[in-house]
């Protein structure tokens, strides 16, 4: 068989995996990054050779299949991966794609959440054992999802009832632990992102200040979450090779 690899599904150039990729590479895992959003019949690697799936963020709606037909393939892949216990990680849009693929409802939020704001931990998962009851994280979204059937709610805010969940082998996070300083600067040089930021009443200077304040506190949490995911992918890759 081919060497197992972790498939990373990216939707726009600036929504990169950042710390997620760094932790996968730390364990020597091979990765493949694809953008299939606009492809009706995307060419995906052999499912049996896939050690894990990462679904990143993006500006489109999770069920906007008419304009982005590849999102339907992503949902199908997420369902299939969870069904057989492959590790799956979704961030922002990816969090929504996994949830809706597993039957949760998607709706437009009452107002966009953009910038640093606290989330409230609802339950502890092994990935989140270092969490305080409340922690400030980077938000950048408008759409929200319900909790998939059988899912464990991990975090929420007043405006977003499901900020993080675990369901089977999948972990979804509406917020952005993956963002590094360089990725933040890419966001702040992308006109569409800046437009959203200003429309939500934010500013580049405030976001940079908040990043400087909170990032050192978030790094250990991000490391725990993403290293834990990478370890599960590594274990799954070894199991595939041994089969």
Helices and strands as residue ranges (DSSP letters): E 5-9, H 19-26, E 30-34, G 47-49, E 50-55, H 70-84, E 87-91, H 93-101, E 106-121, G 126-128, E 134-145, E 152-156, E 164-167, E 170-173, H 181-188, H 191-199, H 204-242
